[in-house]
Amino acid sequence: MRCTAPHQLETYATAELHGAVAAEEQRPSPYWLLREARTACAAHDVNGYLGAGQATPAYRPYLHTVVPTAKEWNAGERTVRCDVGVPGAEMPGTRSGSLKGALLREAGAPELRHCRYGGADIQCSEFHDRELVSDPVVFGPDIGRLGRGRIRAISYERCRAAAVRYLGAGLTERRDVRLHVQLPGTEQTEHPRVARCWLVVAAEGKTIRGSLYHQGRSVPSKAGAQDKGMA
């Protein structure tokens, strides 16, 4: 089908398997086959397909790899398909229109941005109360020597700079949102050496819809903000 129709995945590349895995007469184990297929797809630039530059922050595509069936493998097929989609409550999500160049073409590309509401990870095209603004701040293995005060200072310094770049405006120019930093080892961060940088809706119980990326001083319209009582 055309990508203008509602769809979950689109193919950004095809790749050939080589080496030992491709030489197997019988279809290899799923683990081995998928590992090699994902490596083959990683050689193709999904970030470029999406329109991401080296400095494009905090986006999360859903990646999917399709491998030959046992029948296709026995017939000599060694081509894998590399697909991309958007995250959703049921992975992957559904959208209309191609993702090719979406990060350049669409305002903030909210379907590819990482937001949360009530602790659940969602697309920024849905109502949410916080948005991730950068890649994680990663500390080295000597983090224990820094002390909590120094870790906090470094995390906030880097997250504040990331938030300004993400918004395209100073934080004092946007009173509807504020910076929130998940410090390493707190709030169920997945790694004890990682801090995460969020912009949070300032008014308790309020949500916004759409991405804050490069929105500068603009404040969400009344149609784009709503009350959602937090449990």
C-alpha positions in Angstrom: 0.0 0.0 0.0 1.0 3.6 -0.3 2.2 5.4 2.8 -0.5 8.0 2.4 -2.9 5.4 3.7 -3.0 4.5 7.4 -0.2 2.1 8.2 2.0 0.9 11.0 5.3 0.2 9.2 7.2 1.4 6.1 10.3 0.0 4.5 13.3 2.3 4.6 15.8 -0.2 3.2 16.5 -3.8 2.2 19.7 -5.6 3.0 21.5 -8.8 2.1 22.8 -11.3 4.6 26.4 -12.5 4.1 28.9 -14.7 5.8 28.3 -17.7 7.9 24.6 -17.1 8.5 23.9 -16.8 4.8 25.8 -20.0 4.1 23.5 -22.1 6.2 21.4 -24.5 4.2 18.6 -24.6 6.7 17.1 -21.4 8.1 19.2 -20.5 11.2 17.8 -20.2 14.7 15.6 -17.1 15.1 18.0 -15.5 17.6 21.0 -15.8 15.3 19.1 -14.8 12.2 17.5 -11.7 13.7 20.8 -10.6 15.2 22.5 -10.7 11.8 19.5 -9.2 10.1 19.4 -6.2 12.5 23.1 -5.8 12.0 22.6 -5.7 8.2 19.8 -3.1 8.6 21.9 -1.0 10.9 24.3 -0.4 8.0 21.4 1.6 6.4 20.7 5.1 7.7 17.3 5.1 9.2 18.1 8.5 10.9 18.8 10.0 7.5 15.5 8.5 6.2 13.7 10.2 9.0 15.4 13.5 8.3 17.5 13.5 11.5 20.8 15.4 11.7 23.6 14.8 14.0 22.2 17.3 16.5 18.6 16.2 16.3 17.6 15.3 19.9 15.2 13.0 21.6 13.3 11.0 18.9 12.4 7.3 19.1 11.4 5.4 16.0 10.0 1.9 16.2 12.3 -0.4 14.2 11.3 -3.8 12.8 13.2 -6.4 10.8 11.5 -8.9 8.5 13.5 -12.1 7.7 12.9 -14.8 5.1 10.5 -17.6 6.0 11.8 -21.2 6.1 10.3 -21.7 2.6 12.0 -18.6 1.2 15.3 -19.5 2.9 15.3 -23.0 1.3 14.6 -21.3 -2.0 17.8 -19.2 -1.6 16.4 -15.9 -0.3 18.8 -14.0 1.8 17.3 -10.5 1.7 15.9 -8.9 4.8 13.5 -6.0 5.0 14.2 -3.0 7.3 11.0 -1.3 8.5 10.4 1.8 10.6 7.3 3.1 12.4 6.2 5.2 15.3 5.8 4.0 18.9 2.3 3.5 20.2 0.3 1.9 23.0 0.3 -1.2 20.9 3.6 -1.3 19.1 3.9 0.0 16.5 1.5 2.9 16.3 -0.6 3.8 13.2 -0.1 6.9 11.1 -0.9 8.3 7.6 1.8 9.7 5.5 5.4 8.6 5.0 8.0 9.0 7.7 10.6 9.9 5.1 12.0 13.3 6.1 9.3 13.6 8.9 11.8 15.2 11.3 12.4 18.0 8.8 9.0 18.3 7.3 6.5 18.0 10.3 6.3 20.6 13.1 8.2 18.9 15.9 7.4 15.5 14.5 5.3 14.7 17.6 4.7 11.1 16.7 8.4 10.4 16.9 9.0 12.4 20.1 9.1 10.8 23.6 6.5 12.0 26.0 4.8 10.7 29.1 1.5 11.0 30.9 0.9 9.4 34.3 4.2 7.5 34.0 3.3 5.9 30.7 5.5 6.5 27.6 3.5 7.9 24.7 3.8 9.8 21.5 3.8 13.6 21.9 0.9 13.7 19.5 -1.3 12.6 22.4 -2.1 14.6 25.5 0.9 14.5 27.9 2.5 16.3 30.8 6.2 15.9 30.0 8.5 15.6 27.0 12.0 14.3 26.8 14.4 16.9 25.4 17.7 15.2 24.9 19.7 12.0 24.8 20.6 10.7 28.3 23.3 12.4 30.3 25.7 9.5 30.9 28.3 9.6 33.7 31.4 7.5 33.8 32.1 4.5 36.1 33.7 6.9 38.6 30.4 8.6 39.3 30.6 7.5 43.0 33.5 9.8 43.5 31.6 12.9 42.4 29.1 13.1 45.3 25.4 13.8 45.0 25.8 17.5 44.9 28.2 17.5 42.0 26.1 14.9 40.1 23.0 17.1 40.6 24.9 20.3 39.4 26.3 18.6 36.3 22.9 17.0 35.4 21.0 20.3 35.7 23.6 22.3 33.8 23.5 19.9 30.9 19.8 19.4 31.0 19.1 23.2 31.2 21.3 23.7 28.1 19.6 20.9 26.3 16.1 22.2 27.1 17.0 25.7 25.7 18.3 24.1 22.5 15.2 22.0 22.2 12.7 24.8 22.8 14.7 27.4 20.8 14.1 29.8 23.7 15.2 30.5 27.2 13.3 28.7 30.0 12.3 32.0 31.5 10.4 32.8 28.3 8.1 29.8 28.7 6.2 29.9 32.0 3.9 27.1 30.9 6.7 24.5 31.2 9.6 23.9 33.6 12.7 21.7 33.6 12.6 18.4 35.4 15.8 16.2 35.8 15.7 12.5 36.6 18.9 12.1 38.5 20.9 8.9 38.3 19.6 6.1 40.5 16.3 7.8 41.2 12.7 7.7 39.9 13.3 4.2 38.3 15.9 5.4 35.8 17.1 2.3 34.0 20.7 2.9 34.8 22.5 4.2 37.9 24.8 6.4 35.8 22.1 8.0 33.6 20.2 11.3 34.1 17.3 12.2 31.9 16.1 15.7 30.9 12.4 16.5 30.7 10.2 19.6 30.1 7.1 19.3 32.3 3.8 21.2 32.1 4.1 23.8 34.9 0.4 23.8 36.0 -0.5 20.7 38.0 -3.1 18.6 36.3 -2.7 20.3 32.9 -1.6 18.6 29.7 -0.5 19.7 26.3 -0.7 18.0 22.9 2.0 18.3 20.2 5.8 18.6 20.6 7.6 21.5 22.2 10.5 21.1 19.8 11.6 24.5 18.5 8.3 26.1 19.6 10.2 29.0 21.1 8.0 31.4 23.0 4.7 30.1 21.7 2.3 28.7 24.3 -0.2 25.9 23.4 -3.6 27.2 22.4 -6.7 26.4 24.5 -7.5 23.7 22.0 -4.1 22.1 22.6 -4.2 22.1 26.4 -6.6 20.4 28.7 -7.2 19.4 32.3 -6.6 15.7 33.0 -6.9 15.0 36.7 -3.9 13.1 37.9 -4.6 10.1 40.1 
